[in-house]
Amino acid sequence: MRILVVGGGYVGMYTALHLQRHLKAELRSGRAEITVVTPDPYMTYQPFLPEAAAGNISPRHVVVPLRRVLDMCRIVIGEAKAIDHAKRTATVATLATEQEGTGPLQVSYDELVIAPGSISRTLPIPGLADYGIGFKTVEEAIGLRNHVIEQMDIASSTRDPAIRDAALTFVFVGGGFAGVEALGELEDMARYTARYYHNIKPQDLKWVLVEASDRILPEVGEEMGGYAVRELRARNIEVRLETRLESCEDRVAVLSDGTRFPTRTVVWTAGVKPAPVLAATDLPLNDRGRLKCTAFLTVEGVEHAWSAGDAAAVPDLTAAQPGRECAPNAQHAVRQTKVLAENIVASLRGGPLKEYAHKYAGSVASLGLHKGVAHVYGRKLKGYPAWFMHRAYHLSRVPTFNRKARVLAEWTLSGLFKREIVSLGSLEHPRAEFELAAGPPPPQPKDEVAEGGTADGGPKSD
């Protein structure tokens, strides 16, 4: 029995983890094989990205190495380009196939778990592709931290007030969890960092949050969302509701209300969309590009195909309104994987399938160090209690005891010592200095070589 898992995120990793526990005997005997196809050799715990960007957690503790956790699975680092479920084959491009020029792999399977997750949903806004910064991967989070500190370095060293103002203006588009938490943590970090600059004060930094709807953090409720707006504005962060980004060409953010912000930083967190591979399958999709699924987490009308998480439109059996789907968030995704794995094992062994049903417990959000909002099981919290609940909840959910211990240790140490304010922007171009040193020497001006002499001014030898 060959099980193919497409995706190594929440759903992919947790499903494979549950499967290797349930099918341990079959895997050891060779009667079953689990193959995980994923672009990265790790799973990113995305709720910790804002804290990684702020320097509260090391980047390596935000990710979980798949080869260590899924030691009984075959890990293929590559990208699924297409899936022909009728023929039970997936077309996979890997680094090796691209370098060898042999064409993509054809991976055969008997059972398919398709969980490629989602990608950033962008709009055709002028300048966004050139100057926008995403916030969905650990690389983007660390890159953004380096970028913010680099802008403070530019502002501190320039004599041009226009360049200084643009460098110290940070525009975040999107008032969901990713945008608000990233803005809150980075503003906290930058305000602390400003004390080490002789000519930058915290009030010199301008932070702008742009949200197209009439509120932010809709998951925590209207009351807590309103509190979050007031909390951010109390920190001199501009929150512009019912406003859209119209353009960011030439490093100028133009909003729909006519406001213009010269800025060198535009962070785009305005939603996600299904991964492109879903459109390259013969599986049924809904009008939003997600897989049509049943409450058993099977793909609707298709045998031997399963899905959950961002890629799947799973009916919410606990909702008051019939036909409503589960929200594509980590709370549902992690719980769905347990049911998904158990149903796959049950189908292989001829047992009954179980429906997924989980009543939404609520949400927590961080607004920076010691600040947060929460609406959990009907209870509303704000400030330090909400921030503490945010940390406690996500610490309990981060995979593996090893990661839990490391994150807890880092939080403890960060409370005892000062923040790190180092920018390692050179990590994004690690060979730049070597290329400069190893490159050809610059040409010398002709007037430095005297007629009848050498370049160093000495006499010309016979």
C-alpha positions as CSV (number, residue, x, y, z in Angstrom):
1,M,0.0,0.0,0.0
2,R,1.6,3.3,-1.2
3,I,0.4,6.5,0.5
4,L,1.4,9.8,-1.1
5,V,1.2,12.9,1.1
6,V,1.5,16.1,-1.0
7,G,2.6,18.9,1.3
8,G,4.8,19.1,4.5
9,G,2.9,21.8,6.4
10,Y,0.5,21.3,9.3
11,V,-1.7,18.8,7.6
12,G,1.0,16.9,5.7
13,M,3.4,16.5,8.6
14,Y,0.7,15.7,11.3
15,T,-1.1,13.3,9.0
16,A,2.1,11.4,8.1
17,L,3.1,11.4,11.8
18,H,-0.2,9.8,12.8
19,L,-0.1,7.4,9.9
20,Q,3.4,6.1,10.8
21,R,2.2,5.5,14.3
22,H,-0.9,3.6,13.3
23,L,0.9,1.7,10.5
24,K,4.1,1.0,12.3
25,A,4.0,-2.8,11.7
26,E,3.0,-2.4,8.0
27,L,5.8,0.1,7.4
28,R,8.5,-2.1,9.1
29,S,7.4,-5.2,7.1
30,G,7.3,-3.3,3.8
31,R,3.6,-3.8,3.2
32,A,3.0,0.0,3.4
33,E,5.0,3.0,2.2
34,I,4.4,6.7,3.0
35,T,5.9,9.2,0.7
36,V,5.8,12.9,1.6
37,V,6.4,15.4,-1.2
38,T,7.3,18.9,0.1
39,P,9.2,21.9,-1.2
40,D,11.0,22.3,2.1
41,P,12.6,19.7,4.4
42,Y,10.8,21.3,7.4
43,M,7.4,22.3,8.7
44,T,7.1,25.9,9.7
45,Y,5.0,26.7,12.8
46,Q,3.6,29.9,11.4
47,P,2.1,31.4,14.6
48,F,5.7,31.9,15.9
49,L,6.8,33.8,12.8
50,P,6.1,37.3,14.4
51,E,8.2,36.3,17.4
52,A,11.0,35.1,15.2
53,A,10.9,38.4,13.3
54,A,11.1,40.3,16.6
55,G,14.0,38.1,17.8
56,N,12.2,36.5,20.7
57,I,12.7,33.0,19.1
58,S,15.5,31.7,17.0
59,P,14.5,30.9,13.4
60,R,15.6,27.2,13.7
61,H,13.1,26.7,16.6
62,V,10.2,27.9,14.4
63,V,10.7,24.9,12.1
64,V,10.5,21.2,12.6
65,P,12.8,18.9,10.5
66,L,10.6,16.4,8.7
67,R,13.3,13.7,8.3
68,R,13.7,13.6,12.1
69,V,10.0,13.5,12.9
70,L,8.9,11.3,10.0
71,D,11.7,8.8,10.3
72,M,9.6,6.0,8.9
73,C,8.5,8.0,5.8
74,R,10.2,8.7,2.5
75,I,10.8,12.4,2.2
76,V,11.0,13.8,-1.3
77,I,12.0,17.5,-1.5
78,G,10.2,18.8,-4.5
79,E,7.1,20.4,-5.8
80,A,4.0,18.6,-7.1
81,K,3.2,20.1,-10.5
82,A,0.2,18.0,-11.4
83,I,-1.8,15.1,-10.2
84,D,-3.7,12.6,-12.3
85,H,-5.8,10.8,-9.8
86,A,-7.5,8.6,-12.4
87,K,-4.1,7.1,-13.1
88,R,-2.9,7.4,-9.5
89,T,0.2,9.4,-10.5
90,A,1.7,12.7,-9.4
91,T,4.2,14.8,-11.4
92,V,7.0,16.0,-9.1
93,A,9.8,18.4,-9.9
94,T,12.9,18.2,-7.7
95,L,16.2,20.0,-7.6
96,A,17.9,17.0,-9.0
97,T,15.5,16.7,-12.0
98,E,15.9,20.4,-12.8
99,Q,19.7,20.2,-12.7
100,E,19.9,16.9,-14.6
101,G,17.4,18.1,-17.2
102,T,15.7,14.7,-17.0
103,G,12.2,16.0,-16.5
104,P,10.0,15.6,-13.4
105,L,9.4,12.4,-11.5
106,Q,6.2,10.3,-11.9
107,V,5.3,9.1,-8.4
108,S,2.7,6.4,-8.2
109,Y,0.4,5.9,-5.3
110,D,-2.7,4.0,-4.0
111,E,-4.0,6.6,-1.5
112,L,-3.6,10.3,-1.9
113,V,-3.5,13.0,0.9
114,I,-3.4,16.3,-0.8
115,A,-2.4,19.1,1.6
116,P,-0.2,21.7,-0.2
117,G,-1.5,24.5,1.9
118,S,-1.9,28.0,0.6
119,I,0.1,30.9,-0.9
120,S,-0.1,34.6,-0.5
121,R,-3.1,36.2,-2.3
122,T,-1.8,39.2,-4.1
123,L,-3.6,41.7,-6.3
124,P,-2.4,43.5,-9.5
125,I,-1.3,46.6,-7.6
126,P,1.3,48.7,-9.3
127,G,4.7,48.3,-7.7
128,L,3.7,45.4,-5.3
129,A,5.7,42.7,-7.1
130,D,8.7,45.0,-7.1
131,Y,8.6,46.4,-3.5
132,G,6.2,44.2,-1.5
133,I,7.4,41.9,1.3
134,G,5.5,38.8,2.2
135,F,5.1,37.3,5.7
136,K,4.3,33.6,5.3
137,T,7.7,31.8,5.6
138,V,10.5,31.8,8.1
139,E,12.8,33.3,5.4
140,E,10.4,36.2,4.9
141,A,10.1,36.8,8.7
142,I,13.9,36.9,9.2
143,G,14.3,39.0,6.1
144,L,11.8,41.5,7.3
145,R,13.6,41.8,10.7
146,N,16.9,42.4,8.9
147,H,15.2,44.9,6.6
148,V,13.6,46.9,9.4
149,I,16.9,47.3,11.3
150,E,18.7,48.1,8.0
151,Q,16.2,50.9,7.4
152,M,17.0,52.3,10.8
153,D,20.7,52.2,9.8
154,I,19.9,54.1,6.6
155,A,17.9,56.7,8.5
156,S,20.6,57.2,11.0
157,S,23.4,57.8,8.5
158,T,21.6,59.8,5.8
159,R,21.6,63.6,5.6
160,D,18.6,63.6,3.3
161,P,15.3,64.1,5.3
162,A,13.2,62.6,2.5
163,I,15.3,59.4,2.5
164,R,15.2,59.3,6.3
165,D,11.4,59.7,6.5
166,A,10.9,57.0,3.8
167,A,13.2,54.6,5.7
168,L,11.4,55.1,9.0
169,T,7.9,54.5,7.5
170,F,6.6,51.0,7.6
171,V,3.3,50.1,5.9
172,F,1.5,46.8,6.6
173,V,-1.4,45.8,4.4
174,G,-3.9,43.3,6.0
175,G,-5.6,43.3,9.4
176,G,-5.7,39.6,10.0
177,F,-3.5,37.6,12.5
178,A,-0.4,37.7,10.3
179,G,-0.4,41.5,9.7
180,V,-1.4,42.6,13.2
181,E,0.9,40.3,15.0
182,A,3.9,41.0,12.7
183,L,3.3,44.8,13.1
184,G,2.9,44.6,16.8
185,E,6.0,42.6,17.4
186,L,8.2,44.5,15.0
187,E,7.1,47.9,16.3
188,D,8.0,46.7,19.8
189,M,11.4,45.5,18.6
190,A,12.1,48.7,16.6
191,R,11.0,50.9,19.5
192,Y,13.5,49.1,21.8
193,T,16.2,49.2,19.1
194,A,15.8,53.0,18.7
195,R,17.4,53.6,22.1
196,Y,20.8,52.5,20.7
197,Y,20.7,55.1,17.9
198,H,21.9,58.6,18.8
199,N,19.6,60.3,16.3
200,I,16.5,58.1,16.1
201,K,13.7,58.3,18.7
202,P,10.7,55.9,18.9
203,Q,8.4,58.7,17.8
204,D,10.4,59.2,14.6
205,L,9.2,55.8,13.3
206,K,5.8,55.8,11.5
207,W,3.8,52.5,11.4
208,V,0.7,52.2,9.3
209,L,-1.8,49.4,9.2
210,V,-4.1,49.3,6.1
211,E,-7.3,47.2,6.3
212,A,-10.0,47.0,3.6
213,S,-12.8,46.0,6.0
214,D,-14.2,48.0,8.9
215,R,-12.3,46.1,11.6
216,I,-9.2,44.0,12.3
217,L,-8.8,40.6,13.8
218,P,-12.4,39.5,13.1
219,E,-11.8,36.1,14.7
220,V,-11.5,37.6,18.2
221,G,-14.9,39.4,17.9
222,E,-15.9,42.9,17.4
223,E,-15.3,44.1,20.9
224,M,-11.7,42.7,21.1
225,G,-11.0,43.8,17.6
226,G,-12.0,47.3,18.6
227,Y,-9.7,47.1,21.7
228,A,-6.9,46.0,19.4
229,V,-7.4,49.1,17.3
230,R,-7.3,51.4,20.3
231,E,-4.2,49.6,21.7
232,L,-2.3,50.1,18.4
233,R,-3.4,53.7,18.0
234,A,-2.2,54.4,21.6
235,R,1.2,53.3,20.4
236,N,1.1,56.0,17.6
237,I,0.4,53.3,15.0
238,E,-2.0,54.5,12.3
239,V,-4.8,52.1,11.7
240,R,-6.7,52.9,8.5
241,L,-9.9,50.9,8.2
242,E,-12.0,50.6,5.0
243,T,-8.9,51.6,3.1
244,R,-7.0,49.8,0.3
245,L,-3.5,50.0,-1.1
246,E,-3.8,51.5,-4.6
247,S,-0.1,51.6,-5.6
248,C,3.4,51.4,-4.2
249,E,5.4,52.4,-7.3
250,D,8.6,54.3,-6.9
251,R,8.5,53.5,-3.1
252,V,5.4,55.6,-2.5
253,A,2.4,53.9,-0.9
254,V,-0.8,55.4,-2.3
255,L,-4.0,54.6,-0.3
256,S,-7.6,54.6,-1.5
257,D,-8.3,57.7,0.7
258,G,-5.7,59.7,-1.2
259,T,-3.0,59.5,1.4
260,R,0.6,59.1,0.1
261,F,3.4,57.6,2.2
262,P,7.0,57.6,0.9
263,T,8.2,54.3,2.3
264,R,10.8,51.7,1.7
265,T,8.7,49.0,3.5
266,V,5.4,47.6,2.3
267,V,4.5,44.3,4.0
268,W,1.7,42.4,2.3
269,T,-0.4,40.1,4.5
270,A,-3.8,40.5,2.9
271,G,-5.0,36.9,2.8
272,V,-4.1,33.7,1.1
273,K,-5.3,31.5,-1.8
274,P,-5.1,27.8,-2.5
275,A,-1.8,26.4,-3.8
276,P,-1.5,26.3,-7.6
277,V,-1.2,22.5,-7.8
278,L,-4.9,22.1,-6.9
279,A,-5.9,23.6,-10.3
280,A,-3.6,21.0,-12.0
281,T,-5.5,18.0,-10.7
282,D,-8.6,16.1,-11.9
283,L,-10.2,16.5,-8.4
284,P,-13.4,18.6,-7.9
285,L,-12.9,22.2,-6.7
286,N,-15.3,24.8,-5.3
287,D,-15.7,28.4,-6.6
288,R,-12.8,29.5,-4.4
289,G,-10.4,26.9,-5.8
290,R,-10.4,24.6,-2.7
291,L,-11.1,20.9,-2.9
292,K,-14.7,19.8,-2.3
293,C,-14.5,17.5,0.7
294,T,-16.9,15.5,2.9
295,A,-17.0,15.5,6.7
296,F,-15.0,12.3,6.5
297,L,-12.2,14.3,5.0
298,T,-12.5,12.4,1.7
299,V,-12.6,14.4,-1.6
300,E,-16.2,14.5,-2.7
301,G,-17.2,11.9,-5.2
302,V,-13.7,10.4,-5.4
303,E,-12.2,7.3,-3.9
304,H,-8.8,7.0,-2.3
305,A,-8.3,10.8,-2.1
306,W,-8.2,12.8,1.1
307,S,-7.6,16.4,2.2
308,A,-7.8,18.8,5.1
309,G,-6.5,22.3,6.1
310,D,-6.2,25.3,3.8
311,A,-6.7,23.2,0.6
312,A,-9.9,21.6,1.7
313,A,-13.5,22.9,1.9
314,V,-14.7,20.7,4.8
315,P,-18.3,21.1,6.0
316,D,-18.5,22.5,9.6
317,L,-21.0,20.1,11.4
318,T,-21.0,22.3,14.5
319,A,-22.1,25.4,12.7
320,A,-25.6,26.8,13.2
321,Q,-25.9,27.5,9.5
322,P,-26.0,24.4,7.3
323,G,-23.5,24.4,4.5
324,R,-20.9,26.4,6.3
325,E,-17.3,25.3,6.0
326,C,-14.5,25.0,8.6
327,A,-12.3,28.0,8.7
328,P,-8.9,27.4,7.1
329,N,-6.8,27.9,10.2
330,A,-4.4,25.9,12.3
331,Q,-6.9,25.1,15.0
332,H,-9.0,23.0,12.5
333,A,-6.0,21.7,10.5
334,V,-4.2,20.0,13.4
335,R,-7.4,18.4,14.7
336,Q,-8.5,17.3,11.2
337,T,-5.2,15.4,10.7
338,K,-6.0,13.0,13.6
339,V,-9.4,12.1,12.1
340,L,-7.9,12.0,8.6
341,A,-5.2,9.5,9.5
342,E,-7.6,7.3,11.5
343,N,-10.0,7.3,8.6
344,I,-7.3,6.2,6.1
345,V,-6.2,3.4,8.4
346,A,-9.9,2.4,8.9
347,S,-10.5,2.3,5.1
348,L,-7.4,0.2,4.6
349,R,-8.5,-2.3,7.3
350,G,-12.2,-2.3,6.4
351,G,-13.4,-0.3,9.4
352,P,-16.0,2.5,9.6
353,L,-15.0,6.1,9.0
354,K,-15.5,8.9,11.4
355,E,-16.8,12.5,10.7
356,Y,-14.8,15.5,11.7
357,A,-16.6,17.8,14.1
358,H,-15.0,20.5,16.2
359,K,-16.6,23.5,17.7
360,Y,-14.4,26.6,17.2
361,A,-12.8,27.4,20.6
362,G,-11.9,30.9,19.8
363,S,-8.7,32.9,19.0
364,V,-5.8,34.6,20.6
365,A,-3.5,37.2,19.2
366,S,-0.3,39.0,20.3
367,L,0.0,42.7,19.9
368,G,3.7,42.8,21.0
369,L,5.5,41.9,24.2
370,H,3.1,41.6,27.1
371,K,0.2,42.8,25.0
372,G,-2.6,40.8,23.4
373,V,-6.3,40.0,22.9
374,A,-8.2,36.8,23.2
375,H,-11.7,35.5,22.9
376,V,-11.7,31.8,24.0
377,Y,-14.7,29.7,25.0
378,G,-16.8,32.9,25.3
379,R,-14.3,34.6,27.6
380,K,-12.7,37.9,26.5
381,L,-9.2,38.8,27.7
382,K,-6.8,41.6,26.9
383,G,-3.4,42.9,27.8
384,Y,-1.0,40.7,29.7
385,P,-3.5,37.8,30.4
386,A,-4.3,37.5,26.7
387,W,-0.6,37.6,25.8
388,F,0.2,34.9,28.3
389,M,-2.6,32.7,27.0
390,H,-1.3,33.3,23.5
391,R,2.1,32.0,24.4
392,A,0.8,29.1,26.5
393,Y,-1.6,27.9,23.8
394,H,1.0,28.0,21.0
395,L,3.7,26.4,23.2
396,S,1.3,23.5,23.8
397,R,0.6,23.2,20.0
398,V,4.2,23.4,18.6
399,P,5.3,19.9,17.5
400,T,7.7,17.7,19.5
401,F,8.9,18.1,23.1
402,N,12.3,19.1,21.8
403,R,10.8,22.2,20.2
404,K,8.7,23.0,23.2
405,A,11.7,22.9,25.5
406,R,13.8,25.1,23.3
407,V,11.1,27.7,22.8
408,L,10.4,27.8,26.5
409,A,14.1,28.2,27.3
410,E,14.5,31.0,24.8
411,W,11.5,32.9,26.3
412,T,13.0,32.5,29.8
413,L,16.4,33.8,28.7
414,S,14.8,36.7,26.7
415,G,13.2,37.8,30.0
416,L,16.6,37.8,31.7
417,F,18.7,39.5,29.1
418,K,18.4,42.3,26.6
419,R,17.0,42.0,23.1
420,E,19.2,41.2,20.2
421,I,19.3,44.1,17.8
422,V,21.7,42.7,15.2
423,S,20.7,42.7,11.5
424,L,22.2,39.9,9.5
425,G,21.1,41.1,6.1
426,S,24.2,39.5,4.5
427,L,22.7,36.1,5.1
428,E,20.4,36.8,2.1
429,H,23.5,37.2,-0.2
430,P,26.2,35.1,1.6
431,R,28.6,35.0,-1.4
432,A,28.5,38.8,-2.1
433,E,31.8,39.6,-0.3
434,F,33.6,36.5,-1.8
435,E,32.4,37.3,-5.3
436,L,33.7,40.9,-4.9
437,A,37.1,39.6,-3.7
438,A,37.3,36.9,-6.3
439,G,36.2,39.0,-9.3
440,P,38.4,40.6,-11.8
441,P,40.3,43.7,-10.6
442,P,38.8,47.0,-11.6
443,P,40.5,48.5,-14.7
444,Q,43.1,51.2,-14.0
445,P,42.8,54.7,-15.5
446,K,45.1,55.3,-18.4
447,D,46.7,58.3,-16.9
448,E,48.1,56.3,-14.1
449,V,50.4,54.4,-16.5
450,A,53.2,56.8,-17.6
451,E,54.5,56.6,-21.1
452,G,57.7,54.5,-21.1
453,G,57.0,53.2,-17.6
454,T,55.0,50.6,-15.7
455,A,51.8,51.0,-13.9
456,D,53.6,51.4,-10.5
457,G,55.7,54.2,-11.9
458,G,58.9,52.3,-12.2
459,P,61.2,52.2,-15.2
460,K,60.3,50.1,-18.2
461,S,62.6,47.1,-18.5
462,D,64.3,46.3,-21.7
